[in-house]
Amino acid sequence: MKLLLIEDHRDIAGIIFDFFELKGYTLDYTETGQHGLSLVRNNHYDLLILDVMLPDMDGFSLCRQLREEGNGVPVLMLTARDTREDTLDGFANGADDYLIKPFDLDILEARIQALLRRRCGQAVNVLNFDDLSLHLSRHEICRRGNRVTLNPTQLTIMRLLISRAPNIVTREEIIRAVWGDDEPDGDILRSHIYQLRTLVDKPFEHSYIKTIPKVGFQLVAA
């Protein structure tokens, strides 16, 4: 499980980081809202822990911008301000939960687990990366208004690449996702990747699908 912590108070960030690392979570950390926004846009996170008071842009603005971009990552806001208006502002700007400092770390983890359970219970129908949108129920991928229908194999590959972007997905992982233990003869995967490049990248100047020789594939933002 991968979390992003955006918190400018280093002592608080250190305590949260140590606690969750010992629990087996993977964490990224930044002190600024702008860097946090960039990280969320270019990486997959299961949940965002977001401080309200940040030096460059406040947590409300960051959360609102993510929601306006269609990013549905769960957001748990942290704040030292405990007024009713602040709490309502957090929810109005797209936060999923709101925790007032000082807080118990076990309570923070319980809130995170509750949000993730709720998230797993919701059907995710659209996956986004940069200006790519993968519509799962329609088997369509959209790029700058250009919609293309994918066959089941292409859909499975793109779903894996987008959900893991910009991390590398190995050839073995793709083969397992598409064919299970029944690995196909020859390099059929290369043919499917070629077809996806023709559909997704060929009409545009920037190519998203990048081959990592002898390893696998990844999506690279423009």
trRosetta pair geometry for C-beta under 8 A, 3 or more apart (Angstrom, degrees):
i j d omega theta_ij theta_ji phi_ij phi_ji
1 24 7.9 72 35 113 97 85
1 25 5.3 -52 83 -126 98 81
1 26 6.8 172 85 27 44 81
1 46 5.0 -65 -160 31 80 158
1 47 7.8 8 174 14 106 103
1 116 7.3 -17 -138 -121 134 157
2 25 7.5 143 -103 -178 25 80
2 26 4.5 -30 -104 79 74 108
2 27 7.5 166 -158 -84 58 28
2 28 7.3 31 -179 -7 99 95
2 43 8.0 -111 139 152 142 113
2 44 6.9 84 69 105 139 76
2 45 5.4 -115 111 -128 96 58
2 46 5.4 126 56 1 62 94
3 20 6.5 -52 40 165 144 158
3 25 5.6 7 5 170 115 130
3 26 7.2 157 22 84 67 53
3 27 5.1 -21 70 -107 92 77
3 28 7.5 -162 97 30 49 66
3 45 6.3 71 -138 -164 22 106
3 46 6.5 -53 -74 59 60 90
3 47 5.3 -22 -115 71 86 86
3 48 7.4 157 -164 -95 70 25
3 49 6.1 30 175 -7 118 104
3 112 7.5 -23 -99 -148 135 141
4 27 7.3 141 -100 -160 25 65
4 28 4.9 -18 -112 67 76 100
4 29 7.6 171 -161 -81 57 32
4 30 7.6 -6 -175 15 98 97
4 36 6.7 131 153 -148 125 90
4 39 5.9 155 -135 117 140 130
4 40 6.4 -139 49 -77 168 83
4 43 7.6 128 -70 85 128 126
4 45 4.6 -52 -13 -113 106 157
4 47 7.7 -163 30 98 70 45
4 48 5.0 -17 66 -116 101 73
4 49 7.1 -169 91 30 49 69
5 13 6.1 140 135 -140 131 89
5 16 5.9 152 -128 109 150 133
5 17 6.6 -125 34 -75 159 83
5 27 5.8 9 -4 -167 110 117
5 28 7.3 -178 26 87 69 49
5 29 4.8 -12 67 -109 101 79
5 30 7.7 164 89 29 60 53
5 49 4.7 -11 -111 67 70 113
6 29 7.8 167 -82 -155 36 51
6 30 5.6 -12 -112 70 75 87
6 31 7.6 127 -160 -134 61 9
6 32 7.6 -71 -156 78 100 21
6 33 6.5 77 178 -98 138 52
6 36 3.9 16 -99 -99 133 149
6 48 7.0 5 3 -175 109 97
6 49 7.0 176 27 91 63 60
6 50 5.0 10 56 -120 112 64
6 51 6.0 -131 107 22 73 82
6 54 6.8 -20 152 -93 106 137
6 59 7.3 151 97 -104 122 96
6 62 7.3 -110 110 129 166 170
7 12 5.8 -114 165 96 137 108
7 13 4.3 173 85 -80 119 97
7 16 7.0 97 14 31 161 145
7 29 7.5 -48 39 -153 89 96
7 31 7.1 -50 88 -118 40 55
7 49 7.2 -19 -41 118 111 101
7 51 4.4 110 -111 -29 65 128
7 78 6.8 0 -100 62 110 141
8 13 7.9 168 48 -39 3 128
8 31 4.6 81 -114 -170 65 86
8 32 7.1 65 -88 -74 103 47
8 51 6.4 -127 11 76 76 152
8 53 7.3 -93 37 109 122 74
8 54 5.4 143 -28 -131 123 63
8 55 5.6 134 -118 -21 156 95
9 12 4.2 43 98 22 114 114
9 13 6.3 161 85 -17 59 88
9 51 7.3 154 11 -113 94 159
10 13 5.4 -56 -141 40 33 114
10 14 6.1 38 158 -25 67 105
10 31 7.4 -22 -75 -99 81 121
11 14 5.8 -52 -149 32 28 112
11 15 6.7 28 154 -18 62 104
12 15 5.9 -55 -152 34 32 110
12 16 6.4 27 154 -14 66 107
12 101 7.4 -31 -124 -124 145 135
13 16 5.9 -59 -148 40 31 108
13 17 5.9 33 155 -24 67 111
13 29 6.0 106 -176 -157 122 130
13 31 7.5 -73 -50 -91 162 79
14 17 5.6 -54 -141 36 28 113
14 18 6.2 26 161 -17 64 107
15 18 6.1 -56 -147 37 26 107
15 19 6.3 26 156 -21 62 111
15 105 7.3 -125 147 -79 102 128
16 19 5.8 -59 -149 35 28 113
16 20 6.3 11 163 -6 66 111
16 49 6.9 -162 174 122 149 161
16 105 7.2 -175 -109 -120 61 104
16 108 7.3 -85 -124 130 101 163
17 20 6.5 -69 -148 43 23 98
17 21 6.1 22 159 -20 64 113
17 27 5.7 -158 -132 91 77 156
17 29 6.1 -21 -91 -67 125 143
18 21 5.9 -58 -142 37 27 111
18 22 6.4 26 160 -18 63 108
19 22 6.2 -65 -159 35 24 108
19 23 6.7 16 149 -14 62 112
19 105 4.8 -115 -149 -167 163 144
19 109 7.7 -127 142 -54 118 117
20 23 5.3 -56 -148 39 40 114
20 25 4.1 -40 167 49 98 133
20 27 5.7 94 94 -51 127 129
20 109 7.4 170 -97 -93 86 102
21 24 7.9 84 179 -43 31 12
21 25 6.6 -86 -82 63 32 77
21 27 6.4 -83 -67 14 85 117
23 109 6.9 -170 -111 -119 171 140
28 39 6.0 -174 125 -171 145 143
28 43 7.1 61 -8 99 162 164
28 45 7.4 -98 32 -93 116 118
30 35 4.3 -151 -170 103 147 118
30 36 4.9 -165 71 -68 129 75
30 39 6.2 -176 -14 -15 139 144
31 35 7.5 40 52 47 56 134
31 54 7.7 152 156 -148 55 95
31 55 7.3 20 141 12 96 118
32 35 4.6 80 70 15 100 103
32 36 6.6 -161 95 -10 50 90
32 54 6.2 118 -144 176 40 117
32 55 6.1 -57 -110 54 85 99
32 56 5.0 35 -159 14 104 126
32 57 7.9 73 176 26 78 79
33 36 5.4 -58 -146 38 32 115
33 37 6.2 37 156 -25 67 102
33 54 4.4 124 -40 103 101 154
33 55 7.9 -164 1 54 92 56
33 56 5.3 -146 39 73 96 93
33 57 3.7 -118 86 62 148 90
33 58 7.0 -2 -67 27 155 6
33 59 7.0 -148 -102 -81 117 46
33 61 7.1 51 174 77 154 102
33 62 4.6 -133 -158 -68 109 129
34 37 5.7 -48 -149 30 31 113
34 38 6.7 30 152 -16 61 104
34 56 5.2 -50 -11 108 106 147
34 57 6.2 107 -51 7 75 118
35 38 5.6 -54 -152 37 35 113
35 39 6.4 38 150 -22 67 104
36 39 5.6 -53 -148 34 33 112
36 40 6.4 30 156 -17 67 104
36 48 7.8 99 180 -153 115 119
36 50 7.4 120 167 -116 155 94
36 54 7.9 -90 9 -129 137 161
36 62 6.3 14 90 -153 121 147
37 40 6.0 -55 -148 36 30 108
37 41 6.4 29 154 -19 63 109
37 57 7.7 10 -29 61 130 143
37 62 5.7 -134 -71 -140 100 96
37 65 6.5 -6 -127 93 128 137
37 66 7.3 -145 -128 -66 83 91
38 41 5.8 -58 -148 36 30 112
38 42 6.3 -3 164 6 65 117
39 42 6.4 -80 -144 50 24 91
39 43 5.5 -26 177 24 68 122
39 45 7.8 53 134 -38 98 130
40 43 6.9 -74 -116 55 19 82
40 45 6.4 -63 -118 17 74 127
40 48 6.5 1 -97 -89 125 135
40 66 6.2 -36 124 -109 151 123
40 71 6.4 82 149 175 116 160
40 73 6.3 -128 -154 23 114 155
41 69 7.7 -43 -104 139 98 163
41 71 7.6 -95 -94 -72 60 147
41 130 7.7 77 168 -85 94 56
41 221 7.7 71 134 -113 96 158
42 165 7.9 -99 -172 137 50 89
42 166 5.7 -18 175 -12 83 122
42 221 5.6 -80 -117 -16 97 149
43 165 7.9 -148 -122 114 30 58
43 166 6.6 -66 -90 19 58 83
43 167 7.7 65 -137 -33 79 92
44 163 6.3 59 -106 172 154 49
44 164 6.3 -83 4 -129 145 23
44 165 6.7 106 -36 61 103 54
44 167 7.4 -72 23 6 108 112
45 48 5.9 81 111 -66 143 77
45 73 5.6 46 77 -146 96 140
46 73 7.8 140 151 -149 12 93
46 74 7.5 -9 149 36 56 108
46 116 6.3 21 161 -113 115 114
46 119 7.8 152 -174 87 80 159
47 73 6.8 162 -117 173 27 90
47 74 4.6 -31 -117 76 84 105
47 75 7.6 168 -167 -84 69 26
47 76 6.6 21 174 -1 115 104
47 112 5.8 140 109 -150 168 96
47 115 6.2 100 -116 99 131 130
47 116 6.3 -77 -50 -70 128 96
47 119 8.0 -147 -77 -20 95 156
48 73 5.4 75 -16 126 111 121
48 74 6.9 178 25 92 74 52
48 75 4.8 -19 71 -108 108 72
48 76 7.2 175 88 27 55 64
49 76 5.4 -21 -110 70 64 100
49 78 6.5 32 176 -21 88 117
49 108 7.8 38 -123 -173 131 117
49 112 7.7 -35 -74 -91 105 118
50 59 4.6 134 148 -143 107 117
50 62 6.5 -159 -154 86 136 131
50 63 6.4 146 105 -63 167 105
50 75 5.5 -10 9 -164 131 101
50 76 7.0 152 24 76 77 45
50 77 5.2 -39 78 -106 93 63
50 78 6.8 176 86 18 38 79
50 95 7.6 -134 61 -110 125 105
51 54 5.9 126 89 -64 101 87
51 59 5.7 -156 100 -59 38 132
51 77 7.6 102 -127 -163 13 66
51 78 4.9 -39 -99 71 61 101
51 79 7.1 130 -161 -81 59 55
52 58 6.0 5 172 -174 64 96
52 59 4.1 -96 -114 32 38 125
52 60 6.6 34 -145 -31 89 82
52 77 5.8 56 -62 -176 89 112
52 78 6.9 -140 -10 84 78 48
52 79 4.0 21 6 -93 131 107
52 81 6.7 -80 77 29 153 112
52 86 7.3 18 -142 -172 169 113
52 90 7.1 -77 -93 -89 118 107
53 58 6.5 -24 -108 -126 36 90
53 59 7.3 -35 -14 -6 26 103
53 79 7.0 107 -11 -130 89 80
53 80 7.2 -33 8 26 132 100
53 81 7.7 115 -40 -14 114 111
54 57 6.1 -3 82 70 120 46
54 58 5.9 162 34 -114 86 33
54 59 6.2 118 -12 -48 111 73
54 62 7.5 37 25 -24 149 135
57 61 4.9 -102 175 80 104 131
57 62 5.7 123 112 -56 114 90
58 61 5.2 95 61 9 75 100
58 62 7.2 -142 101 -4 39 91
59 62 5.5 -55 -144 38 37 113
59 63 6.0 35 160 -18 70 107
59 77 5.6 128 140 -133 144 105
59 79 7.6 -133 42 -73 145 101
59 90 7.7 2 109 -117 114 91
60 63 6.1 -60 -149 39 25 107
60 64 6.2 24 155 -18 63 111
60 89 5.7 -33 -111 148 136 107
60 90 6.7 -107 -96 -98 87 51
60 93 4.5 146 -161 -10 77 173
61 64 5.7 -56 -145 38 29 112
61 65 6.3 30 157 -21 65 107
61 93 7.6 -63 -61 -157 22 144
62 65 5.9 -57 -150 34 28 110
62 66 6.6 29 153 -19 63 104
63 66 5.8 -53 -152 33 33 112
63 67 6.5 28 154 -15 65 106
63 75 5.3 139 -121 152 113 171
63 77 7.2 -45 -53 -75 149 114
63 90 7.6 48 49 -156 164 64
63 93 4.8 92 88 129 113 104
63 94 4.7 -174 153 70 100 104
63 95 5.6 -19 -161 -63 162 74
64 67 5.9 -59 -150 38 32 108
64 68 6.3 31 153 -20 66 107
64 93 4.3 -69 -62 -159 94 96
64 94 5.9 158 -91 7 44 119
65 68 5.7 -54 -146 36 32 112
65 69 6.4 27 155 -15 64 108
66 69 5.8 -64 -153 40 30 107
66 71 4.2 -75 -176 67 87 120
66 73 6.8 -68 174 40 140 100
66 75 7.4 136 69 -57 150 137
66 94 6.8 -168 73 110 95 153
67 70 7.6 59 -177 -66 33 15
67 71 6.9 -92 -77 60 29 70
67 72 7.7 68 -116 -93 68 52
67 93 7.4 174 14 166 138 55
67 94 3.8 -145 -46 -101 144 154
70 126 7.5 -59 172 111 123 134
70 128 5.8 112 106 -42 117 162
70 133 7.9 -19 122 -106 158 120
71 128 6.9 -112 -88 66 67 134
72 124 7.9 -174 74 -123 141 97
74 96 4.8 -45 -155 18 80 159
74 97 8.0 20 177 8 102 98
74 115 4.5 133 -179 160 149 123
74 116 6.9 -131 27 -75 159 56
74 118 7.9 117 -102 73 137 104
74 119 5.4 -90 -45 -66 127 133
75 94 6.6 57 37 120 140 87
75 95 5.0 -100 100 -126 108 61
75 96 5.4 133 54 9 60 90
75 97 7.8 -174 100 35 52 64
76 95 7.3 87 -122 -167 20 99
76 96 6.5 -52 -72 68 59 92
76 97 4.6 -12 -118 69 83 101
76 98 7.5 -167 -163 -72 60 24
76 99 6.3 21 171 -2 103 111
76 108 7.7 126 139 -157 149 80
76 111 6.0 115 -131 126 141 120
76 112 6.3 -81 -20 -87 156 74
76 115 6.4 -129 -61 -26 108 160
77 90 4.7 -133 43 -147 159 130
77 95 4.5 -39 -18 -128 118 145
77 97 7.2 -170 25 94 70 50
77 98 4.9 -9 63 -114 103 70
77 99 7.1 172 87 27 52 66
78 99 5.6 -23 -104 73 67 93
78 101 6.1 62 177 -49 94 101
78 103 7.5 -114 -132 7 100 137
79 82 7.5 169 106 -66 99 52
79 86 6.2 -156 129 156 159 133
79 90 7.4 -131 -14 -70 140 134
79 98 7.1 -18 18 -167 112 93
79 99 7.8 146 25 81 66 48
79 100 6.2 -40 75 -116 76 59
79 101 6.5 -139 102 5 25 95
80 100 7.3 88 -129 -166 22 73
80 101 4.5 -42 -87 60 68 117
81 86 4.4 172 116 -97 114 170
81 100 7.8 -114 76 -129 33 95
82 86 7.1 -94 -108 56 2 133
82 87 7.8 23 -162 -45 43 106
82 100 4.7 52 -100 -140 98 143
83 86 4.7 98 60 2 84 101
83 87 7.2 -151 95 -3 48 85
84 87 5.8 -58 -155 36 34 111
84 88 6.3 29 152 -15 68 108
85 88 5.8 -57 -147 40 32 109
85 89 6.2 37 152 -25 66 105
86 89 5.5 -51 -147 33 32 115
86 90 6.6 38 152 -24 63 100
87 90 5.7 -50 -156 27 32 114
87 91 6.9 22 152 -9 64 104
87 98 5.2 142 -138 115 80 160
88 91 5.9 -57 -151 41 36 106
88 92 6.0 38 152 -23 69 110
89 92 5.5 -57 -142 38 30 114
89 93 6.3 18 161 -11 65 110
90 93 6.3 -70 -151 41 24 101
90 95 4.1 -25 163 25 88 147
90 98 4.6 109 97 -95 156 126
91 94 7.9 148 -174 13 30 9
91 95 5.6 -80 -85 61 39 92
91 98 6.9 -75 -49 -31 84 129
95 98 5.8 74 127 -67 144 89
96 115 5.4 96 121 -132 136 121
96 118 7.9 172 -175 80 129 139
97 111 5.4 176 141 -180 159 117
97 114 7.8 95 -70 82 152 113
97 115 5.9 -109 -9 -71 129 123
99 103 5.1 22 163 -89 115 160
99 107 7.3 150 -137 120 128 107
99 108 6.2 87 -174 -103 173 80
99 111 6.2 -155 -65 18 126 172
100 103 6.6 138 78 -66 46 103
103 107 5.8 -117 175 74 98 121
103 108 5.7 102 121 -57 127 100
104 107 4.1 83 70 4 97 108
104 108 7.0 -164 93 -10 51 81
105 108 5.3 -47 -148 33 38 116
105 109 6.5 38 153 -17 67 101
106 109 5.8 -50 -149 37 34 110
106 110 6.4 37 150 -21 64 105
107 110 5.5 -52 -146 36 34 113
107 111 6.4 36 153 -20 66 102
108 111 5.8 -54 -151 34 30 111
108 112 6.5 30 151 -19 64 106
109 112 5.5 -54 -149 36 35 113
109 113 6.2 34 154 -19 68 105
110 113 5.8 -53 -146 37 31 110
110 114 6.4 34 153 -21 63 105
111 114 5.7 -54 -150 35 31 113
111 115 6.5 31 153 -18 64 105
112 115 5.8 -56 -151 36 31 110
112 116 6.4 26 154 -16 66 108
113 116 5.7 -56 -145 39 32 110
113 117 6.3 35 155 -21 65 104
114 117 5.8 -52 -148 34 30 111
114 118 6.4 30 153 -18 63 107
115 118 5.7 -56 -150 37 31 112
115 119 6.2 35 150 -23 65 106
116 119 5.3 -49 -144 34 35 116
116 120 6.4 36 155 -21 65 102
117 120 5.8 -52 -148 34 32 110
117 121 6.6 30 152 -20 62 107
118 121 5.8 -60 -155 34 32 112
118 122 7.0 28 150 -21 63 105
119 122 6.0 -61 -158 29 35 109
124 127 7.0 59 150 -67 115 81
124 136 7.4 75 110 5 70 145
125 135 6.8 7 152 -154 86 65
125 136 5.4 -136 -158 43 49 102
125 137 5.3 -20 -148 -11 106 109
126 133 5.9 -12 -169 -171 108 98
126 134 6.8 152 -157 76 53 52
126 135 5.6 -16 -103 -101 84 61
126 136 7.1 -140 -75 1 33 85
127 133 7.4 155 79 -157 45 48
127 134 4.4 -9 58 55 95 108
127 136 7.1 73 -6 -46 97 102
127 159 6.5 124 15 -133 155 66
127 162 4.5 113 132 118 127 135
127 163 6.0 -65 -141 -68 146 75
128 132 6.8 154 -155 87 50 62
128 133 5.3 -13 -102 -104 81 72
128 134 7.6 -159 -72 20 35 73
128 162 7.4 155 78 -175 8 124
129 132 4.9 -5 64 59 80 110
129 162 4.7 -147 -14 -141 126 86
129 165 4.6 37 -125 70 146 154
129 166 7.9 138 -158 -69 124 70
129 208 7.7 109 107 -156 119 134
129 219 5.6 49 137 119 153 153
129 221 7.3 -127 165 -86 88 88
130 208 7.2 -165 51 -111 140 117
130 219 7.7 -152 9 152 118 118
130 221 4.5 165 -75 -129 129 87
130 222 5.9 127 -168 10 143 88
131 143 5.9 83 117 -149 93 71
131 144 5.8 30 152 -53 134 78
131 222 7.2 -3 11 7 108 131
132 141 6.5 -17 -165 -172 95 103
132 142 7.3 142 -159 76 46 53
132 143 5.5 -18 -101 -89 66 92
132 162 6.6 -133 108 -106 126 120
132 200 7.2 16 -115 -156 124 116
132 208 6.5 45 -45 -100 138 167
132 219 7.5 -92 26 -158 152 145
133 141 7.1 157 82 -158 48 54
133 142 4.5 -14 61 58 100 103
133 143 7.7 178 22 -70 70 46
134 140 7.6 170 -155 92 45 49
134 141 5.1 -18 -105 -105 70 83
134 142 7.9 -166 -75 20 27 71
134 155 7.7 135 -170 -146 115 73
134 158 5.5 171 -110 132 139 117
134 159 6.3 -177 140 -88 154 63
134 162 5.4 -159 -1 5 138 165
135 138 4.3 2 119 43 121 109
135 139 7.4 -35 93 27 81 16
135 140 4.4 4 53 60 113 92
135 141 7.3 -167 20 -81 74 31
135 142 6.8 49 -15 -11 108 108
136 139 7.5 20 -175 -72 30 43
136 155 7.2 106 -135 -172 63 118
136 159 6.8 62 -103 -99 103 121
138 149 7.8 -100 147 -113 82 83
139 149 5.7 43 109 -159 98 78
139 150 5.2 -136 172 59 83 77
139 151 7.6 30 -179 -108 130 11
139 152 7.5 -55 -126 -79 127 51
139 155 5.3 -68 -137 -80 81 138
140 147 5.3 -7 -172 -167 125 100
140 148 6.7 146 -154 73 70 39
140 149 5.6 -42 -95 -96 75 55
140 150 6.9 168 -102 5 21 86
141 147 7.5 159 81 -149 38 53
141 148 5.4 -18 60 60 86 93
141 150 5.9 59 -11 -36 103 120
141 158 6.0 -86 -78 178 136 164
141 199 7.3 92 59 133 127 117
141 200 6.2 -31 116 -98 147 100
142 145 7.0 6 -173 -105 100 10
142 146 6.8 152 -156 74 56 46
142 147 4.9 -18 -99 -96 85 74
142 148 7.8 173 -82 19 39 67
143 146 5.2 -23 68 58 76 100
143 200 6.5 111 -25 -156 146 69
143 203 8.0 149 86 68 125 114
143 204 6.7 -86 138 -38 137 146
144 204 7.4 129 20 -96 135 128
146 203 6.3 -165 -155 80 171 153
148 199 4.7 150 160 -175 161 108
148 200 7.2 -128 44 -75 148 59
150 154 3.8 -135 -166 97 104 117
150 155 4.5 143 105 -61 126 76
150 158 6.5 -99 -114 12 168 138
150 196 8.0 26 -124 -108 115 87
150 199 7.3 128 -92 133 83 165
151 154 5.0 88 51 14 70 106
151 155 7.0 -133 96 -9 32 92
152 155 5.6 -55 -144 35 30 114
152 156 6.4 31 158 -21 65 104
153 156 5.8 -53 -150 33 31 111
153 157 6.5 27 154 -16 64 106
153 178 5.6 50 -140 -144 86 120
153 192 5.7 -99 135 -126 121 136
154 157 5.8 -57 -149 38 32 109
154 158 6.2 24 158 -13 68 109
154 192 6.4 -162 -84 -167 69 98
154 195 6.6 -94 -91 104 120 117
154 196 5.7 165 -141 -84 99 96
154 199 7.4 35 -161 35 147 155
155 158 6.1 -60 -143 42 28 105
155 159 6.0 32 157 -24 65 109
156 159 5.8 -53 -145 34 27 113
156 160 6.6 24 156 -16 61 106
156 177 5.6 172 166 136 113 107
156 178 5.3 142 101 -94 143 77
157 160 5.9 -60 -155 36 30 109
157 161 6.3 24 153 -16 66 109
157 174 5.9 36 -120 -149 87 113
157 177 7.6 142 -86 91 50 127
157 178 6.7 6 -62 -68 85 122
157 192 6.1 153 -33 140 158 126
157 193 7.3 -142 177 -83 154 68
157 196 6.4 -107 97 -64 134 152
158 161 5.6 -55 -141 40 35 110
158 162 5.9 27 162 -15 70 108
158 196 6.6 178 -66 -139 99 131
158 200 7.6 160 -107 -69 124 145
159 162 6.3 -58 -141 41 24 103
159 163 6.0 19 163 -15 62 115
160 163 6.1 -59 -138 40 24 106
160 164 6.2 1 167 1 61 116
160 169 5.5 107 140 -139 107 159
160 173 6.9 167 -176 131 140 106
160 174 6.2 172 86 -103 157 75
160 177 5.5 157 -68 48 143 177
161 164 6.4 -77 -148 48 22 96
161 165 6.1 44 154 -56 64 98
161 169 5.7 -110 -95 9 61 142
161 209 7.2 -21 -161 -111 160 89
161 217 6.4 -44 -106 111 117 109
161 218 7.1 158 -149 -143 92 30
161 219 5.2 107 161 -34 105 108
162 165 5.4 -31 -141 -3 32 121
162 219 6.5 36 -91 -10 51 157
164 167 4.8 -87 163 66 91 103
164 168 7.8 -57 135 79 125 16
164 169 5.2 117 69 -68 152 103
164 218 7.8 -100 107 -125 103 79
165 218 6.7 126 -118 -172 70 78
165 219 4.0 -29 -112 56 125 117
165 221 7.9 116 166 -51 121 85
166 218 5.9 62 180 172 63 117
166 219 6.0 -111 -118 80 65 72
166 220 6.3 71 -145 -104 116 46
166 221 6.5 -74 -81 -16 129 93
167 218 6.5 -136 114 -124 24 116
168 212 5.4 -13 -131 1 129 158
168 215 6.0 -11 171 135 144 124
168 216 5.3 122 170 69 96 113
168 217 7.1 150 -154 78 72 22
168 218 4.5 -67 -98 -60 57 117
169 173 5.2 -116 -175 79 82 131
169 174 5.9 90 136 -53 114 96
169 216 5.1 -138 95 152 48 139
169 217 5.8 -22 61 66 90 74
169 218 6.6 147 11 -85 73 62
170 173 4.6 101 58 2 81 100
170 174 7.2 -149 96 -2 46 84
170 215 6.1 -88 -117 171 77 66
170 216 3.9 -135 -124 -54 27 138
171 174 5.9 -59 -153 38 34 109
171 175 6.2 33 153 -20 69 108
171 189 6.3 117 -152 112 95 166
171 215 7.3 161 -11 134 92 27
171 216 4.9 -152 -33 -100 59 76
171 217 7.7 90 -75 -9 65 86
172 175 5.7 -54 -144 38 31 111
172 176 6.2 32 156 -20 65 106
172 216 7.8 -80 20 -82 64 116
173 176 5.8 -54 -148 36 29 111
173 177 6.3 28 154 -19 64 108
173 216 7.0 15 35 -120 104 149
174 177 5.7 -56 -147 36 31 110
174 178 6.2 15 160 -8 67 112
174 189 6.2 102 108 -139 127 129
174 216 6.9 150 -9 -147 115 108
174 217 7.2 36 -45 30 146 113
175 178 6.2 -65 -142 44 26 100
175 179 5.7 -36 -178 39 67 108
175 183 5.7 20 173 -120 128 92
175 184 7.8 -137 -144 19 100 84
175 189 6.3 -67 -78 -69 87 135
176 179 7.4 -75 -114 60 14 67
176 180 6.5 37 -162 -124 54 23
176 181 7.8 24 -127 -67 76 46
178 189 7.7 157 39 -101 152 92
178 192 7.9 -171 -119 13 164 178
179 182 5.1 -115 166 78 96 76
179 183 5.9 114 103 -105 138 34
179 184 5.7 -135 -100 -27 161 88
184 188 4.6 -23 103 18 146 138
184 189 7.8 158 52 -36 120 76
185 188 7.5 76 73 -28 47 111
187 190 4.3 22 144 5 110 118
187 191 7.3 133 114 -16 73 84
188 191 5.5 -51 -163 32 48 115
188 192 6.6 46 145 -18 73 101
189 192 5.7 -56 -153 36 38 110
189 193 6.3 36 152 -18 70 105
190 193 5.7 -55 -148 38 33 111
190 194 6.3 38 152 -23 65 105
191 194 5.6 -52 -150 34 31 115
191 195 6.5 32 152 -19 64 103
192 195 5.6 -52 -150 35 34 112
192 196 6.4 34 151 -19 66 104
193 196 5.6 -52 -147 36 34 112
193 197 6.4 38 152 -21 65 102
193 209 6.6 177 -166 163 91 142
193 211 7.5 85 159 -83 150 102
193 217 6.4 -161 -122 -82 132 153
194 197 5.7 -52 -150 33 31 112
194 198 6.6 33 151 -21 63 104
195 198 5.6 -53 -153 33 33 114
195 199 6.4 24 153 -13 66 108
196 199 5.8 -60 -146 42 33 106
196 200 5.5 1 167 4 72 118
196 201 8.0 55 128 1 67 98
196 209 6.1 107 111 -61 112 163
197 200 6.4 -65 -122 52 23 90
197 201 4.8 -35 -160 38 66 121
197 202 6.4 90 140 -43 69 88
197 207 7.0 9 -146 -149 99 111
197 209 5.3 -116 -88 59 85 134
198 201 7.6 -13 -48 53 10 78
198 202 4.9 9 -145 -19 43 139
199 202 7.3 61 -4 20 12 106
200 208 6.1 -70 139 43 121 121
200 209 6.5 91 79 -21 132 116
201 204 6.1 -95 -161 52 43 95
201 206 7.6 -102 -143 108 88 48
201 207 4.2 45 -158 -128 136 74
201 208 5.8 -146 -85 25 103 76
201 209 5.9 -110 -37 23 136 96
204 207 7.6 160 85 -74 93 46
206 222 4.3 17 -178 -110 174 101
207 210 7.2 118 117 -71 101 70
207 220 7.8 37 100 57 68 108
208 219 4.9 -7 169 -148 99 87
208 220 6.3 179 -156 51 46 61
208 221 7.8 18 -125 -93 85 27
208 222 7.8 -52 -84 -52 79 79
209 217 6.2 -10 -168 -172 88 120
209 219 6.5 -33 -91 -99 49 67
210 217 6.7 152 79 -159 49 67
210 218 5.4 -23 62 66 101 78
210 219 7.3 144 14 -114 89 16
210 220 4.9 47 -19 -13 133 120
211 217 5.8 -36 -106 -102 49 80
212 215 4.1 -43 113 63 111 117
212 216 5.5 10 53 59 110 54
212 217 6.5 -167 13 -85 85 24
212 218 6.3 50 -29 -1 117 103
